[in-house]
Amino acid sequence: MERLYTPAQVSEMLGMSVKTLEKWRWERRNLPYVKLGAAVRYKESDLEAWLDGHTIGVR
């Protein structure tokens, strides 16, 4: 089974607030998440894909 992260863990990994992640979910931004009842989780593969999509290469 794939690893799931809490909003607090993702916030620490990305250096942004939990409130920002909450706002992005409300706005349906492009960072996918999973709802398990009332709990929100982020799949490791979704986080990696999201980060890859936001990586700027040097020319």
mmCIF file as Biopython writes it, N, C-alpha, C and O atoms, coordinates in Angstrom:
data_model
#
loop_
_atom_site.group_PDB
_atom_site.id
_atom_site.type_symbol
_atom_site.label_atom_id
_atom_site.label_alt_id
_atom_site.label_comp_id
_atom_site.label_asym_id
_atom_site.label_entity_id
_atom_site.label_seq_id
_atom_site.pdbx_PDB_ins_code
_atom_site.Cartn_x
_atom_site.Cartn_y
_atom_site.Cartn_z
_atom_site.occupancy
_atom_site.B_iso_or_equiv
_atom_site.auth_seq_id
_atom_site.auth_asym_id
_atom_site.pdbx_PDB_model_num
ATOM 1   N N  . MET A ? 1  ? 0.845   -1.187 0.000   1.0 0.0 1  A 1 
ATOM 2   C CA . MET A ? 1  ? 0.000   0.000  0.000   1.0 0.0 1  A 1 
ATOM 3   C C  . MET A ? 1  ? 0.887   1.247  0.000   1.0 0.0 1  A 1 
ATOM 4   O O  . MET A ? 1  ? 1.953   1.278  0.615   1.0 0.0 1  A 1 
ATOM 5   N N  . GLU A ? 2  ? 0.423   2.244  -0.693  1.0 0.0 2  A 1 
ATOM 6   C CA . GLU A ? 2  ? 1.163   3.501  -0.816  1.0 0.0 2  A 1 
ATOM 7   C C  . GLU A ? 2  ? 1.080   4.314  0.473   1.0 0.0 2  A 1 
ATOM 8   O O  . GLU A ? 2  ? 0.071   4.293  1.178   1.0 0.0 2  A 1 
ATOM 9   N N  . ARG A ? 3  ? 2.149   5.019  0.758   1.0 0.0 3  A 1 
ATOM 10  C CA . ARG A ? 3  ? 2.197   5.858  1.957   1.0 0.0 3  A 1 
ATOM 11  C C  . ARG A ? 3  ? 1.284   7.069  1.798   1.0 0.0 3  A 1 
ATOM 12  O O  . ARG A ? 3  ? 1.233   7.691  0.737   1.0 0.0 3  A 1 
ATOM 13  N N  . LEU A ? 4  ? 0.563   7.393  2.874   1.0 0.0 4  A 1 
ATOM 14  C CA . LEU A ? 4  ? -0.314  8.567  2.913   1.0 0.0 4  A 1 
ATOM 15  C C  . LEU A ? 4  ? 0.222   9.531  3.965   1.0 0.0 4  A 1 
ATOM 16  O O  . LEU A ? 4  ? 0.688   9.118  5.028   1.0 0.0 4  A 1 
ATOM 17  N N  . TYR A ? 5  ? 0.147   10.820 3.651   1.0 0.0 5  A 1 
ATOM 18  C CA . TYR A ? 5  ? 0.634   11.858 4.554   1.0 0.0 5  A 1 
ATOM 19  C C  . TYR A ? 5  ? -0.513  12.729 5.045   1.0 0.0 5  A 1 
ATOM 20  O O  . TYR A ? 5  ? -1.472  12.977 4.315   1.0 0.0 5  A 1 
ATOM 21  N N  . THR A ? 6  ? -0.410  13.185 6.272   1.0 0.0 6  A 1 
ATOM 22  C CA . THR A ? 6  ? -1.396  14.114 6.828   1.0 0.0 6  A 1 
ATOM 23  C C  . THR A ? 6  ? -1.095  15.525 6.307   1.0 0.0 6  A 1 
ATOM 24  O O  . THR A ? 6  ? 0.005   15.792 5.825   1.0 0.0 6  A 1 
ATOM 25  N N  . PRO A ? 7  ? -2.080  16.422 6.406   1.0 0.0 7  A 1 
ATOM 26  C CA . PRO A ? 7  ? -1.800  17.815 6.023   1.0 0.0 7  A 1 
ATOM 27  C C  . PRO A ? 7  ? -0.632  18.413 6.819   1.0 0.0 7  A 1 
ATOM 28  O O  . PRO A ? 7  ? 0.148   19.190 6.270   1.0 0.0 7  A 1 
ATOM 29  N N  . ALA A ? 8  ? -0.505  18.064 8.095   1.0 0.0 8  A 1 
ATOM 30  C CA . ALA A ? 8  ? 0.596   18.596 8.904   1.0 0.0 8  A 1 
ATOM 31  C C  . ALA A ? 8  ? 1.948   18.122 8.359   1.0 0.0 8  A 1 
ATOM 32  O O  . ALA A ? 8  ? 2.903   18.898 8.305   1.0 0.0 8  A 1 
ATOM 33  N N  . GLN A ? 9  ? 2.029   16.861 7.959   1.0 0.0 9  A 1 
ATOM 34  C CA . GLN A ? 9  ? 3.270   16.339 7.396   1.0 0.0 9  A 1 
ATOM 35  C C  . GLN A ? 9  ? 3.604   17.008 6.069   1.0 0.0 9  A 1 
ATOM 36  O O  . GLN A ? 9  ? 4.756   17.363 5.820   1.0 0.0 9  A 1 
ATOM 37  N N  . VAL A ? 10 ? 2.597   17.179 5.220   1.0 0.0 10 A 1 
ATOM 38  C CA . VAL A ? 10 ? 2.816   17.820 3.918   1.0 0.0 10 A 1 
ATOM 39  C C  . VAL A ? 10 ? 3.209   19.276 4.102   1.0 0.0 10 A 1 
ATOM 40  O O  . VAL A ? 10 ? 4.074   19.786 3.390   1.0 0.0 10 A 1 
ATOM 41  N N  . SER A ? 11 ? 2.580   19.938 5.046   1.0 0.0 11 A 1 
ATOM 42  C CA . SER A ? 11 ? 2.903   21.337 5.302   1.0 0.0 11 A 1 
ATOM 43  C C  . SER A ? 11 ? 4.360   21.483 5.722   1.0 0.0 11 A 1 
ATOM 44  O O  . SER A ? 11 ? 5.043   22.417 5.301   1.0 0.0 11 A 1 
ATOM 45  N N  . GLU A ? 12 ? 4.828   20.568 6.544   1.0 0.0 12 A 1 
ATOM 46  C CA . GLU A ? 12 ? 6.226   20.609 6.975   1.0 0.0 12 A 1 
ATOM 47  C C  . GLU A ? 12 ? 7.164   20.294 5.807   1.0 0.0 12 A 1 
ATOM 48  O O  . GLU A ? 12 ? 8.194   20.949 5.648   1.0 0.0 12 A 1 
ATOM 49  N N  . MET A ? 13 ? 6.817   19.306 5.000   1.0 0.0 13 A 1 
ATOM 50  C CA . MET A ? 13 ? 7.662   18.926 3.864   1.0 0.0 13 A 1 
ATOM 51  C C  . MET A ? 13 ? 7.767   20.057 2.845   1.0 0.0 13 A 1 
ATOM 52  O O  . MET A ? 13 ? 8.844   20.299 2.301   1.0 0.0 13 A 1 
ATOM 53  N N  . LEU A ? 14 ? 6.661   20.750 2.581   1.0 0.0 14 A 1 
ATOM 54  C CA . LEU A ? 14 ? 6.638   21.786 1.550   1.0 0.0 14 A 1 
ATOM 55  C C  . LEU A ? 14 ? 6.957   23.174 2.084   1.0 0.0 14 A 1 
ATOM 56  O O  . LEU A ? 14 ? 7.157   24.107 1.307   1.0 0.0 14 A 1 
ATOM 57  N N  . GLY A ? 15 ? 7.005   23.316 3.405   1.0 0.0 15 A 1 
ATOM 58  C CA . GLY A ? 15 ? 7.312   24.622 3.988   1.0 0.0 15 A 1 
ATOM 59  C C  . GLY A ? 15 ? 6.191   25.625 3.826   1.0 0.0 15 A 1 
ATOM 60  O O  . GLY A ? 15 ? 6.428   26.818 3.636   1.0 0.0 15 A 1 
ATOM 61  N N  . MET A ? 16 ? 4.960   25.127 3.904   1.0 0.0 16 A 1 
ATOM 62  C CA . MET A ? 16 ? 3.802   26.020 3.829   1.0 0.0 16 A 1 
ATOM 63  C C  . MET A ? 16 ? 2.850   25.665 4.956   1.0 0.0 16 A 1 
ATOM 64  O O  . MET A ? 16 ? 2.976   24.606 5.570   1.0 0.0 16 A 1 
ATOM 65  N N  . SER A ? 17 ? 1.918   26.526 5.223   1.0 0.0 17 A 1 
ATOM 66  C CA . SER A ? 17 ? 1.023   26.299 6.349   1.0 0.0 17 A 1 
ATOM 67  C C  . SER A ? 17 ? -0.076  25.286 6.015   1.0 0.0 17 A 1 
ATOM 68  O O  . SER A ? 17 ? -0.431  25.071 4.856   1.0 0.0 17 A 1 
ATOM 69  N N  . VAL A ? 18 ? -0.588  24.686 7.067   1.0 0.0 18 A 1 
ATOM 70  C CA . VAL A ? 18 ? -1.728  23.777 6.927   1.0 0.0 18 A 1 
ATOM 71  C C  . VAL A ? 18 ? -2.922  24.553 6.379   1.0 0.0 18 A 1 
ATOM 72  O O  . VAL A ? 18 ? -3.716  24.015 5.607   1.0 0.0 18 A 1 
ATOM 73  N N  . LYS A ? 19 ? -3.046  25.807 6.776   1.0 0.0 19 A 1 
ATOM 74  C CA . LYS A ? 19 ? -4.143  26.655 6.288   1.0 0.0 19 A 1 
ATOM 75  C C  . LYS A ? 19 ? -4.071  26.853 4.778   1.0 0.0 19 A 1 
ATOM 76  O O  . LYS A ? 19 ? -5.106  26.895 4.112   1.0 0.0 19 A 1 
ATOM 77  N N  . THR A ? 20 ? -2.869  26.974 4.231   1.0 0.0 20 A 1 
ATOM 78  C CA . THR A ? 20 ? -2.717  27.108 2.781   1.0 0.0 20 A 1 
ATOM 79  C C  . THR A ? 20 ? -3.216  25.849 2.084   1.0 0.0 20 A 1 
ATOM 80  O O  . THR A ? 20 ? -3.940  25.931 1.091   1.0 0.0 20 A 1 
ATOM 81  N N  . LEU A ? 21 ? -2.830  24.685 2.601   1.0 0.0 21 A 1 
ATOM 82  C CA . LEU A ? 21 ? -3.306  23.429 2.026   1.0 0.0 21 A 1 
ATOM 83  C C  . LEU A ? 21 ? -4.822  23.336 2.122   1.0 0.0 21 A 1 
ATOM 84  O O  . LEU A ? 21 ? -5.477  22.860 1.194   1.0 0.0 21 A 1 
ATOM 85  N N  . GLU A ? 22 ? -5.380  23.787 3.238   1.0 0.0 22 A 1 
ATOM 86  C CA . GLU A ? 22 ? -6.840  23.787 3.421   1.0 0.0 22 A 1 
ATOM 87  C C  . GLU A ? 22 ? -7.498  24.703 2.385   1.0 0.0 22 A 1 
ATOM 88  O O  . GLU A ? 22 ? -8.519  24.350 1.794   1.0 0.0 22 A 1 
ATOM 89  N N  . LYS A ? 23 ? -6.915  25.864 2.176   1.0 0.0 23 A 1 
ATOM 90  C CA . LYS A ? 23 ? -7.456  26.812 1.193   1.0 0.0 23 A 1 
ATOM 91  C C  . LYS A ? 23 ? -7.398  26.208 -0.209  1.0 0.0 23 A 1 
ATOM 92  O O  . LYS A ? 23 ? -8.350  26.328 -0.980  1.0 0.0 23 A 1 
ATOM 93  N N  . TRP A ? 24 ? -6.279  25.559 -0.536  1.0 0.0 24 A 1 
ATOM 94  C CA . TRP A ? 24 ? -6.147  24.928 -1.845  1.0 0.0 24 A 1 
ATOM 95  C C  . TRP A ? 24 ? -7.207  23.850 -2.040  1.0 0.0 24 A 1 
ATOM 96  O O  . TRP A ? 24 ? -7.759  23.716 -3.132  1.0 0.0 24 A 1 
ATOM 97  N N  . ARG A ? 25 ? -7.495  23.082 -0.995  1.0 0.0 25 A 1 
ATOM 98  C CA . ARG A ? 25 ? -8.545  22.057 -1.117  1.0 0.0 25 A 1 
ATOM 99  C C  . ARG A ? 25 ? -9.889  22.723 -1.370  1.0 0.0 25 A 1 
ATOM 100 O O  . ARG A ? 25 ? -10.659 22.268 -2.216  1.0 0.0 25 A 1 
ATOM 101 N N  . TRP A ? 26 ? -10.170 23.779 -0.654  1.0 0.0 26 A 1 
ATOM 102 C CA . TRP A ? 26 ? -11.433 24.504 -0.816  1.0 0.0 26 A 1 
ATOM 103 C C  . TRP A ? 26 ? -11.564 25.062 -2.231  1.0 0.0 26 A 1 
ATOM 104 O O  . TRP A ? 26 ? -12.642 25.033 -2.825  1.0 0.0 26 A 1 
ATOM 105 N N  . GLU A ? 27 ? -10.449 25.569 -2.762  1.0 0.0 27 A 1 
ATOM 106 C CA . GLU A ? 27 ? -10.434 26.142 -4.114  1.0 0.0 27 A 1 
ATOM 107 C C  . GLU A ? 27 ? -10.264 25.072 -5.193  1.0 0.0 27 A 1 
ATOM 108 O O  . GLU A ? 27 ? -10.273 25.389 -6.383  1.0 0.0 27 A 1 
ATOM 109 N N  . ARG A ? 28 ? -10.112 23.827 -4.796  1.0 0.0 28 A 1 
ATOM 110 C CA . ARG A ? 28 ? -9.887  22.692 -5.707  1.0 0.0 28 A 1 
ATOM 111 C C  . ARG A ? 28 ? -8.671  22.938 -6.602  1.0 0.0 28 A 1 
ATOM 112 O O  . ARG A ? 28 ? -8.712  22.748 -7.818  1.0 0.0 28 A 1 
ATOM 113 N N  . ARG A ? 29 ? -7.592  23.367 -5.950  1.0 0.0 29 A 1 
ATOM 114 C CA . ARG A ? 29 ? -6.320  23.562 -6.662  1.0 0.0 29 A 1 
ATOM 115 C C  . ARG A ? 29 ? -5.790  22.226 -7.138  1.0 0.0 29 A 1 
ATOM 116 O O  . ARG A ? 29 ? -6.413  21.187 -6.917  1.0 0.0 29 A 1 
ATOM 117 N N  . ASN A ? 30 ? -4.653  22.251 -7.782  1.0 0.0 30 A 1 
ATOM 118 C CA . ASN A ? 30 ? -4.158  21.066 -8.465  1.0 0.0 30 A 1 
ATOM 119 C C  . ASN A ? 30 ? -3.364  20.088 -7.610  1.0 0.0 30 A 1 
ATOM 120 O O  . ASN A ? 30 ? -2.696  19.221 -8.174  1.0 0.0 30 A 1 
ATOM 121 N N  . LEU A ? 31 ? -3.396  20.174 -6.296  1.0 0.0 31 A 1 
ATOM 122 C CA . LEU A ? 31 ? -2.714  19.206 -5.437  1.0 0.0 31 A 1 
ATOM 123 C C  . LEU A ? 31 ? -3.750  18.178 -4.987  1.0 0.0 31 A 1 
ATOM 124 O O  . LEU A ? 31 ? -4.560  18.466 -4.106  1.0 0.0 31 A 1 
ATOM 125 N N  . PRO A ? 32 ? -3.734  16.979 -5.583  1.0 0.0 32 A 1 
ATOM 126 C CA . PRO A ? 32 ? -4.755  15.970 -5.256  1.0 0.0 32 A 1 
ATOM 127 C C  . PRO A ? 32 ? -4.667  15.520 -3.800  1.0 0.0 32 A 1 
ATOM 128 O O  . PRO A ? 32 ? -3.597  15.537 -3.192  1.0 0.0 32 A 1 
ATOM 129 N N  . TYR A ? 33 ? -5.805  15.123 -3.263  1.0 0.0 33 A 1 
ATOM 130 C CA . TYR A ? 33 ? -5.865  14.602 -1.897  1.0 0.0 33 A 1 
ATOM 131 C C  . TYR A ? 33 ? -6.930  13.521 -1.823  1.0 0.0 33 A 1 
ATOM 132 O O  . TYR A ? 33 ? -7.761  13.374 -2.719  1.0 0.0 33 A 1 
ATOM 133 N N  . VAL A ? 34 ? -6.883  12.772 -0.733  1.0 0.0 34 A 1 
ATOM 134 C CA . VAL A ? 34 ? -7.811  11.669 -0.492  1.0 0.0 34 A 1 
ATOM 135 C C  . VAL A ? 34 ? -8.606  11.989 0.766   1.0 0.0 34 A 1 
ATOM 136 O O  . VAL A ? 34 ? -8.050  12.443 1.766   1.0 0.0 34 A 1 
ATOM 137 N N  . LYS A ? 35 ? -9.916  11.746 0.706   1.0 0.0 35 A 1 
ATOM 138 C CA . LYS A ? 35 ? -10.771 11.914 1.894   1.0 0.0 35 A 1 
ATOM 139 C C  . LYS A ? 35 ? -11.098 10.532 2.430   1.0 0.0 35 A 1 
ATOM 140 O O  . LYS A ? 35 ? -11.628 9.689  1.707   1.0 0.0 35 A 1 
ATOM 141 N N  . LEU A ? 36 ? -10.785 10.300 3.691   1.0 0.0 36 A 1 
ATOM 142 C CA . LEU A ? 36 ? -11.118 9.059  4.386   1.0 0.0 36 A 1 
ATOM 143 C C  . LEU A ? 36 ? -12.021 9.444  5.552   1.0 0.0 36 A 1 
ATOM 144 O O  . LEU A ? 36 ? -11.543 9.740  6.647   1.0 0.0 36 A 1 
ATOM 145 N N  . GLY A ? 37 ? -13.314 9.437  5.310   1.0 0.0 37 A 1 
ATOM 146 C CA . GLY A ? 37 ? -14.235 9.980  6.309   1.0 0.0 37 A 1 
ATOM 147 C C  . GLY A ? 37 ? -13.990 11.475 6.397   1.0 0.0 37 A 1 
ATOM 148 O O  . GLY A ? 37 ? -14.091 12.191 5.401   1.0 0.0 37 A 1 
ATOM 149 N N  . ALA A ? 38 ? -13.666 11.943 7.597   1.0 0.0 38 A 1 
ATOM 150 C CA . ALA A ? 38 ? -13.363 13.363 7.780   1.0 0.0 38 A 1 
ATOM 151 C C  . ALA A ? 38 ? -11.871 13.655 7.601   1.0 0.0 38 A 1 
ATOM 152 O O  . ALA A ? 38 ? -11.466 14.815 7.530   1.0 0.0 38 A 1 
ATOM 153 N N  . ALA A ? 39 ? -11.065 12.606 7.530   1.0 0.0 39 A 1 
ATOM 154 C CA . ALA A ? 39 ? -9.610  12.769 7.446   1.0 0.0 39 A 1 
ATOM 155 C C  . ALA A ? 39 ? -9.172  13.059 6.016   1.0 0.0 39 A 1 
ATOM 156 O O  . ALA A ? 39 ? -9.687  12.481 5.059   1.0 0.0 39 A 1 
ATOM 157 N N  . VAL A ? 40 ? -8.211  13.964 5.894   1.0 0.0 40 A 1 
ATOM 158 C CA . VAL A ? 40 ? -7.604  14.302 4.601   1.0 0.0 40 A 1 
ATOM 159 C C  . VAL A ? 40 ? -6.201  13.717 4.592   1.0 0.0 40 A 1 
ATOM 160 O O  . VAL A ? 40 ? -5.456  13.845 5.564   1.0 0.0 40 A 1 
ATOM 161 N N  . ARG A ? 41 ? -5.850  13.075 3.488   1.0 0.0 41 A 1 
ATOM 162 C CA . ARG A ? 41 ? -4.520  12.503 3.319   1.0 0.0 41 A 1 
ATOM 163 C C  . ARG A ? 41 ? -4.023  12.794 1.903   1.0 0.0 41 A 1 
ATOM 164 O O  . ARG A ? 41 ? -4.806  12.982 0.972   1.0 0.0 41 A 1 
ATOM 165 N N  . TYR A ? 42 ? -2.714  12.825 1.775   1.0 0.0 42 A 1 
ATOM 166 C CA . TYR A ? 42 ? -2.074  13.055 0.485   1.0 0.0 42 A 1 
ATOM 167 C C  . TYR A ? 42 ? -1.245  11.830 0.135   1.0 0.0 42 A 1 
ATOM 168 O O  . TYR A ? 42 ? -0.447  11.368 0.951   1.0 0.0 42 A 1 
ATOM 169 N N  . LYS A ? 43 ? -1.427  11.293 -1.081  1.0 0.0 43 A 1 
ATOM 170 C CA . LYS A ? 43 ? -0.658  10.138 -1.529  1.0 0.0 43 A 1 
ATOM 171 C C  . LYS A ? 43 ? 0.748   10.577 -1.931  1.0 0.0 43 A 1 
ATOM 172 O O  . LYS A ? 43 ? 0.938   11.629 -2.541  1.0 0.0 43 A 1 
ATOM 173 N N  . GLU A ? 44 ? 1.718   9.756  -1.578  1.0 0.0 44 A 1 
ATOM 174 C CA . GLU A ? 44 ? 3.111   10.062 -1.890  1.0 0.0 44 A 1 
ATOM 175 C C  . GLU A ? 44 ? 3.316   10.260 -3.393  1.0 0.0 44 A 1 
ATOM 176 O O  . GLU A ? 44 ? 4.020   11.184 -3.800  1.0 0.0 44 A 1 
ATOM 177 N N  . SER A ? 45 ? 2.717   9.412  -4.215  1.0 0.0 45 A 1 
ATOM 178 C CA . SER A ? 45 ? 2.889   9.531  -5.675  1.0 0.0 45 A 1 
ATOM 179 C C  . SER A ? 45 ? 2.291   10.832 -6.205  1.0 0.0 45 A 1 
ATOM 180 O O  . SER A ? 45 ? 2.843   11.430 -7.129  1.0 0.0 45 A 1 
ATOM 181 N N  . ASP A ? 46 ? 1.167   11.282 -5.635  1.0 0.0 46 A 1 
ATOM 182 C CA . ASP A ? 46 ? 0.565   12.554 -6.054  1.0 0.0 46 A 1 
ATOM 183 C C  . ASP A ? 46 ? 1.462   13.729 -5.685  1.0 0.0 46 A 1 
ATOM 184 O O  . ASP A ? 46 ? 1.601   14.676 -6.459  1.0 0.0 46 A 1 
ATOM 185 N N  . LEU A ? 47 ? 2.072   13.668 -4.502  1.0 0.0 47 A 1 
ATOM 186 C CA . LEU A ? 47 ? 2.979   14.746 -4.088  1.0 0.0 47 A 1 
ATOM 187 C C  . LEU A ? 47 ? 4.203   14.797 -5.002  1.0 0.0 47 A 1 
ATOM 188 O O  . LEU A ? 47 ? 4.634   15.874 -5.414  1.0 0.0 47 A 1 
ATOM 189 N N  . GLU A ? 48 ? 4.760   13.621 -5.316  1.0 0.0 48 A 1 
ATOM 190 C CA . GLU A ? 48 ? 5.927   13.579 -6.199  1.0 0.0 48 A 1 
ATOM 191 C C  . GLU A ? 48 ? 5.587   14.123 -7.587  1.0 0.0 48 A 1 
ATOM 192 O O  . GLU A ? 48 ? 6.364   14.886 -8.161  1.0 0.0 48 A 1 
ATOM 193 N N  . ALA A ? 49 ? 4.437   13.734 -8.124  1.0 0.0 49 A 1 
ATOM 194 C CA . ALA A ? 49 ? 4.016   14.221 -9.445  1.0 0.0 49 A 1 
ATOM 195 C C  . ALA A ? 49 ? 3.787   15.729 -9.416  1.0 0.0 49 A 1 
ATOM 196 O O  . ALA A ? 49 ? 4.166   16.435 -10.350 1.0 0.0 49 A 1 
ATOM 197 N N  . TRP A ? 50 ? 3.175   16.216 -8.356  1.0 0.0 50 A 1 
ATOM 198 C CA . TRP A ? 50 ? 2.907   17.650 -8.219  1.0 0.0 50 A 1 
ATOM 199 C C  . TRP A ? 50 ? 4.224   18.424 -8.163  1.0 0.0 50 A 1 
ATOM 200 O O  . TRP A ? 50 ? 4.370   19.456 -8.817  1.0 0.0 50 A 1 
ATOM 201 N N  . LEU A ? 51 ? 5.176   17.922 -7.383  1.0 0.0 51 A 1 
ATOM 202 C CA . LEU A ? 51 ? 6.476   18.585 -7.292  1.0 0.0 51 A 1 
ATOM 203 C C  . LEU A ? 51 ? 7.217   18.544 -8.620  1.0 0.0 51 A 1 
ATOM 204 O O  . LEU A ? 51 ? 7.841   19.530 -9.013  1.0 0.0 51 A 1 
ATOM 205 N N  . ASP A ? 52 ? 7.153   17.410 -9.316  1.0 0.0 52 A 1 
ATOM 206 C CA . ASP A ? 52 ? 7.780   17.309 -10.637 1.0 0.0 52 A 1 
ATOM 207 C C  . ASP A ? 52 ? 7.184   18.327 -11.613 1.0 0.0 52 A 1 
ATOM 208 O O  . ASP A ? 52 ? 7.899   18.909 -12.428 1.0 0.0 52 A 1 
ATOM 209 N N  . GLY A ? 53 ? 5.874   18.533 -11.521 1.0 0.0 53 A 1 
ATOM 210 C CA . GLY A ? 53 ? 5.206   19.482 -12.390 1.0 0.0 53 A 1 
ATOM 211 C C  . GLY A ? 53 ? 5.519   20.934 -12.080 1.0 0.0 53 A 1 
ATOM 212 O O  . GLY A ? 53 ? 5.271   21.818 -12.900 1.0 0.0 53 A 1 
ATOM 213 N N  . HIS A ? 54 ? 6.066   21.181 -10.890 1.0 0.0 54 A 1 
ATOM 214 C CA . HIS A ? 54 ? 6.407   22.546 -10.480 1.0 0.0 54 A 1 
ATOM 215 C C  . HIS A ? 54 ? 7.914   22.779 -10.409 1.0 0.0 54 A 1 
ATOM 216 O O  . HIS A ? 54 ? 8.369   23.766 -9.830  1.0 0.0 54 A 1 
ATOM 217 N N  . THR A ? 55 ? 8.675   21.877 -10.993 1.0 0.0 55 A 1 
ATOM 218 C CA . THR A ? 55 ? 10.123  22.004 -11.002 1.0 0.0 55 A 1 
ATOM 219 C C  . THR A ? 55 ? 10.551  22.806 -12.228 1.0 0.0 55 A 1 
ATOM 220 O O  . THR A ? 55 ? 10.165  22.502 -13.357 1.0 0.0 55 A 1 
ATOM 221 N N  . ILE A ? 56 ? 11.345  23.822 -11.982 1.0 0.0 56 A 1 
ATOM 222 C CA . ILE A ? 56 ? 11.849  24.676 -13.056 1.0 0.0 56 A 1 
ATOM 223 C C  . ILE A ? 56 ? 13.275  24.245 -13.342 1.0 0.0 56 A 1 
ATOM 224 O O  . ILE A ? 56 ? 14.118  24.244 -12.445 1.0 0.0 56 A 1 
ATOM 225 N N  . GLY A ? 57 ? 13.549  23.880 -14.584 1.0 0.0 57 A 1 
ATOM 226 C CA . GLY A ? 57 ? 14.884  23.443 -14.972 1.0 0.0 57 A 1 
ATOM 227 C C  . GLY A ? 57 ? 15.764  24.628 -15.351 1.0 0.0 57 A 1 
ATOM 228 O O  . GLY A ? 57 ? 15.279  25.679 -15.771 1.0 0.0 57 A 1 
ATOM 229 N N  . VAL A ? 58 ? 17.038  24.434 -15.196 1.0 0.0 58 A 1 
ATOM 230 C CA . VAL A ? 58 ? 18.018  25.464 -15.580 1.0 0.0 58 A 1 
ATOM 231 C C  . VAL A ? 58 ? 18.424  25.189 -17.021 1.0 0.0 58 A 1 
ATOM 232 O O  . VAL A ? 58 ? 18.669  24.045 -17.403 1.0 0.0 58 A 1 
ATOM 233 N N  . ARG A ? 59 ? 18.491  26.247 -17.811 1.0 0.0 59 A 1 
ATOM 234 C CA . ARG A ? 59 ? 18.861  26.091 -19.228 1.0 0.0 59 A 1 
ATOM 235 C C  . ARG A ? 59 ? 20.337  26.286 -19.416 1.0 0.0 59 A 1 
ATOM 236 O O  . ARG A ? 59 ? 20.835  26.193 -20.538 1.0 0.0 59 A 1 
#
